[in-house]
Amino acid sequence: MQTTQATADSGSSDRRAAAIFDLDRTLLIGASGPILSEALRRAGVVSGSTQGIESVMFKVFDLIGETYPSMLVSRQGARVARGWPVDAVREAARWAAEPLADAVLPYARQLIDEHRAAGRLLVMATTTPEDLIRPLADRLGFDDVVATRYGTEDGRYDGTIDGEFVWGRGKARAVSQWVLDNDVDLLASYAYSDSWYDTPLLSIVGHPTVVNPDPRMLGMATVRRWPVVHFDVPAGVPKFVGIEPQQVLFMLAQPQLFPWVRFDLGGLDHIPAEGPAILVGNHRSYLDPLAIGFTIARRGRPVRFLGKKEVFDAPIVGEVATALGGIRVDRGTGSDAPLRAAEEALAAGQLVALMPQGTIPRGPAFFDPELKGRWGAVRLAHATGVPVIPIGLWGTEQVWPRSAKVPDLTNVLHPPTVRVRVGAPVPLGGEDVAADTEAMMAAIVDLLPAAAREVRTPTPEELARTYPGGVVPDGDDAEHERDRRPGTD
């Protein structure tokens, strides 16, 4: 979770600690400038004649972050503002506070809440003029702002800077002065920024964290071993030039790259184009996550899979699973941590996927027309109010049965067809977990072909394919597998 750093030991000092956040490209994905400029135009403070130039500058900033020339221009902002009515600027800032607050990244909000719950002072440290940003800080519940202040005279800006230009070393000095004035323990404090120019600020706190770093800051973080996070994705998910690994894999989700299998997809419109959802599918094969991932890739949205701890603990494979945004589940501990991580992802507006059966059924249970599921997905839906989207998988076991250690990649002349159907959200009662779990599993069954609902006796060969290594246990064990009820263990 992004919040791991926020829960570190604050040390033994009796003084309070602070959490200090940069604004642009840290709390926000890009620059605050477009919203603030629009607010100033609405207030009649500035005209629209410079809108084109500003747009180009903001796009460059969003792409590469702060540069020395751009900050020289920013420093001249006090001269540009000379004669502006202070009250009009503050009114524009109040209008801008709400859209700026809406643009704060989801995992940043969660981290802010955790620092607040830990009793730390929340401080916004930004080059942006204080009058323009103070309403946003108040809207987010920050305790204070360390920002550039413009000089005033007779209710108008006088073209000067009052105190530090809060950038680079000036920002570190301004924060240091604020720390002295407020009796804050720097070694117990946290700071978050994207910019290489904020290296002096990050260097003075005990818990520096680099967020969405510009190229030079990424190098600095590597050298100094500072943690790197992105507030629009879960912790552990890296990004390069704004792209996470799953988005790279989207480009590989092309049928011609999978000559050993055919995907028959349907109902993709039921996966929402935006906003949170819980995706639940039946479990027939080790290929199931790939089949669901291939399906979701057609919608262009990353998904966070809940997976067994064995996957995450495996060398290399575990690191890849984490980088793809997976959530580690250790059922043996009974911990609620995976559900909390899933709740955080849903609160961030993301998709979460899981297999309610928990594991691939073995033996006769594999052929049971009635699917039995665990309660985790429904508990998650009850806790968050997020819709549950069923996915019916069929044929994945023809590509990668449980009896095989690797999928069959050789059958390119007559590849098996994997059928994937996405259904409408499952109506849930919201109170009875067991009943809602049954309704969810029934919705998955409804998406499967008619053969899935036939009661039949499997052949010995079919049974063997459902066991690891193809070894069928004795009759008593087979009966045990058939009688297991995953929803209650």
Residue pairs with C-beta under 8 A, 6 or more apart in sequence:
1 110
1 234
1 235
1 340
1 341
1 344
2 107
2 108
2 110
2 111
2 229
2 231
2 234
2 235
2 344
3 110
3 111
3 114
4 235
5 190
5 207
5 209
5 227
5 229
6 19
6 111
6 114
6 115
6 118
6 190
7 114
7 118
8 207
10 17
10 118
10 120
10 185
10 188
11 17
11 185
11 187
11 188
11 206
13 185
13 187
13 188
15 183
15 184
15 185
15 188
16 119
16 120
16 121
16 182
16 183
16 184
16 185
17 119
17 120
17 121
17 184
17 185
17 188
17 189
17 190
18 120
18 121
18 122
18 123
18 179
18 182
18 184
18 189
18 190
19 111
19 112
19 115
19 120
19 121
19 122
19 123
19 189
19 190
19 191
19 192
20 123
20 124
20 125
20 146
20 175
20 189
20 190
20 191
20 192
20 201
20 205
21 27
21 108
21 112
21 122
21 123
21 124
21 125
21 191
21 192
21 193
22 125
22 126
22 192
22 193
22 194
22 195
22 198
22 201
22 211
23 32
23 124
23 126
23 128
23 133
24 30
24 31
24 32
24 33
24 61
24 126
24 128
24 194
25 31
25 61
25 62
25 65
25 194
25 195
25 211
25 212
25 214
26 108
26 192
26 193
26 194
26 211
26 212
26 231
27 104
27 105
27 108
27 124
27 231
28 100
28 103
28 104
28 105
29 62
29 103
29 105
29 212
29 232
30 58
30 61
30 62
31 58
31 61
31 62
32 96
32 100
32 103
32 128
32 133
32 136
33 54
33 57
33 58
33 61
34 54
34 55
34 58
35 96
35 99
35 100
35 103
36 92
36 93
36 96
36 100
36 128
36 132
37 46
37 51
37 54
38 96
39 92
39 93
39 95
39 96
40 46
40 89
40 92
41 47
41 48
41 51
42 92
42 95
43 88
43 89
43 91
43 92
43 95
44 88
45 84
45 85
45 88
45 89
45 92
57 70
57 73
60 67
60 70
61 70
64 214
64 215
65 194
65 195
65 196
65 213
65 214
65 217
66 167
66 195
66 196
66 197
66 214
71 127
71 167
71 168
71 197
74 127
74 167
75 161
75 165
75 167
77 129
77 148
77 150
78 148
78 150
78 151
78 157
78 159
78 160
78 161
79 159
81 89
81 129
81 150
81 157
81 159
82 156
82 157
82 158
82 159
83 156
83 157
83 159
84 156
84 157
85 155
85 156
86 131
86 152
86 155
86 156
86 157
87 155
89 129
89 131
89 132
89 157
90 131
90 135
92 132
93 131
93 132
93 133
93 134
93 135
93 136
94 135
96 132
96 135
96 136
97 135
97 136
97 138
97 139
98 139
100 136
100 139
101 136
101 139
101 140
104 140
105 231
105 232
106 231
106 232
106 347
106 348
106 349
107 229
107 230
107 231
107 232
107 233
107 234
107 235
107 344
107 348
108 231
110 344
110 347
110 348
111 192
111 231
112 122
112 140
112 141
115 122
115 190
116 122
116 141
120 189
120 190
121 143
121 144
121 182
121 184
122 140
122 141
122 142
122 143
122 144
123 142
123 143
123 144
123 145
123 146
123 175
123 178
124 133
124 136
124 137
124 140
124 142
124 144
124 145
124 146
124 147
125 145
125 146
125 147
125 166
125 171
125 174
125 175
125 191
125 201
126 133
126 145
126 146
126 147
126 148
126 166
127 147
127 148
127 165
127 166
127 167
127 171
128 147
128 148
129 147
129 148
129 149
129 150
130 145
130 147
130 148
130 149
131 149
131 150
133 145
133 147
134 145
134 147
137 144
137 145
144 178
144 182
146 166
146 171
146 174
146 175
146 178
147 166
148 161
148 164
148 165
148 166
148 167
149 161
149 162
149 163
150 157
150 158
150 160
150 161
150 162
151 157
151 158
151 159
151 160
151 161
151 162
152 158
152 162
163 174
164 170
164 171
164 173
164 174
164 177
166 174
167 197
168 197
168 198
168 200
169 200
171 198
171 200
171 201
172 198
172 200
172 201
172 203
172 204
175 191
175 201
175 204
176 186
176 204
178 184
179 186
179 189
186 204
186 205
186 206
187 205
187 206
188 206
188 207
189 205
189 206
189 207
190 205
190 206
190 207
190 208
190 209
191 198
191 201
191 202
191 204
191 205
191 207
191 208
191 209
192 209
192 210
192 211
193 201
193 202
193 210
193 211
193 217
194 210
194 211
194 212
194 213
194 214
194 217
195 214
195 217
196 213
196 214
196 216
196 217
196 220
198 217
199 217
199 220
202 208
202 209
202 210
202 226
208 224
208 226
209 226
209 227
209 228
209 229
210 217
210 218
210 220
210 221
210 226
210 227
210 228
210 229
211 228
211 229
211 230
211 231
212 230
212 231
212 239
213 220
213 221
213 228
218 228
220 226
221 227
221 228
228 238
229 235
230 237
230 238
230 239
230 244
232 348
233 239
233 244
233 302
233 325
234 304
234 325
234 327
234 341
234 344
234 345
234 348
236 322
236 323
236 325
237 244
237 245
237 322
237 323
237 324
237 325
238 244
238 245
238 323
244 302
244 325
245 320
245 323
245 324
246 293
246 302
246 303
246 324
246 325
247 302
249 293
249 297
249 324
250 297
250 300
253 293
253 294
253 297
253 298
255 262
255 263
258 294
259 412
259 415
260 399
260 407
260 408
260 409
260 410
260 411
260 412
260 415
261 287
261 399
261 415
261 416
261 417
261 418
262 415
262 416
262 417
262 418
263 291
263 294
263 295
263 417
263 418
263 420
264 417
264 418
264 419
264 420
265 295
265 298
265 420
265 421
266 420
266 421
266 422
267 421
267 422
267 423
267 447
268 295
268 298
268 299
268 422
269 422
270 389
270 422
270 423
270 424
270 425
271 277
271 279
271 295
271 296
271 299
271 301
271 351
271 389
271 422
272 387
272 389
273 299
273 301
274 301
274 349
275 349
276 345
276 346
276 347
276 348
276 349
276 350
276 351
276 352
276 384
276 386
277 351
277 352
277 386
277 387
277 388
277 389
277 425
278 346
278 351
278 352
278 353
278 354
278 377
278 380
278 381
278 386
278 387
278 388
278 389
279 292
279 296
279 303
279 351
279 352
279 353
279 354
279 389
279 391
280 353
280 354
280 355
280 356
280 373
280 377
280 388
280 389
280 390
280 391
280 440
280 444
281 288
281 292
281 353
281 355
281 390
281 391
281 392
281 393
281 444
282 288
282 355
282 357
282 371
282 391
282 392
282 393
282 441
282 444
282 445
282 448
283 355
283 357
283 358
283 359
283 360
283 361
283 393
284 360
284 366
284 393
284 394
284 396
284 397
285 360
285 393
285 396
285 397
285 399
285 400
285 401
285 402
286 360
286 400
286 402
286 407
287 396
287 397
287 399
287 400
287 407
287 418
288 355
288 393
288 396
289 305
289 307
289 353
291 393
291 396
291 418
291 420
292 303
292 305
292 353
292 391
292 393
292 420
293 303
293 305
294 420
295 391
295 420
295 422
296 303
296 351
296 353
301 351
302 325
302 350
302 351
303 325
303 350
303 351
303 352
303 353
304 325
304 326
304 327
304 342
304 345
304 350
304 351
304 352
304 353
305 321
305 324
305 325
305 326
305 327
305 352
305 353
305 354
306 326
306 327
306 329
306 338
306 342
306 352
306 353
306 354
306 376
307 321
307 326
307 327
307 328
307 329
308 329
308 331
308 359
309 328
309 329
309 330
309 331
311 317
311 318
311 321
311 326
311 328
312 318
312 321
312 322
312 326
312 328
321 328
322 328
325 345
327 338
327 341
327 342
327 345
327 352
328 338
329 338
330 338
331 358
338 376
339 376
339 379
339 380
339 383
342 352
342 354
342 380
343 380
343 383
343 384
345 352
346 352
346 380
346 384
346 386
347 384
352 380
354 376
354 377
356 373
356 374
356 376
356 377
356 437
356 440
356 441
357 371
357 372
357 373
357 374
357 486
358 373
358 374
358 486
359 486
360 366
360 402
360 466
361 368
361 466
361 481
362 402
362 466
362 467
362 481
363 463
363 466
363 467
363 472
363 473
363 477
363 478
363 481
363 482
364 458
364 463
364 478
364 479
364 481
364 482
365 481
365 482
365 484
366 458
366 466
367 456
367 458
367 462
368 482
369 445
369 452
369 453
369 454
369 455
370 441
370 445
371 441
371 442
371 444
371 445
372 441
372 485
372 486
372 487
373 437
373 440
373 441
373 486
373 487
374 437
374 486
374 487
375 433
375 434
375 437
375 487
377 388
377 437
377 440
378 388
378 428
378 433
378 436
378 437
378 440
379 433
380 386
381 387
381 388
381 428
381 436
382 428
382 430
382 433
382 436
387 425
387 426
388 425
388 426
388 428
388 440
389 422
389 423
389 424
389 425
389 426
390 422
390 423
390 426
390 440
390 443
390 444
390 446
390 447
391 420
391 421
391 422
391 423
391 444
391 447
392 419
392 420
392 421
392 423
392 444
392 445
392 446
392 447
392 448
393 418
393 419
393 420
394 418
394 419
394 420
394 448
394 449
394 452
395 416
395 417
395 418
395 419
396 418
397 465
397 466
398 416
398 418
399 407
399 408
399 416
399 418
400 406
400 407
400 408
401 465
401 466
402 465
402 466
402 467
402 468
403 464
403 465
403 466
403 467
403 468
403 469
403 470
419 449
421 447
421 448
422 447
423 443
423 444
423 446
423 447
426 436
426 439
426 440
426 443
427 439
428 436
428 439
428 440
429 435
429 436
429 439
430 436
434 487
437 487
445 452
445 453
460 472
463 472
463 478
464 470
464 471
464 472
467 473
472 478
473 481
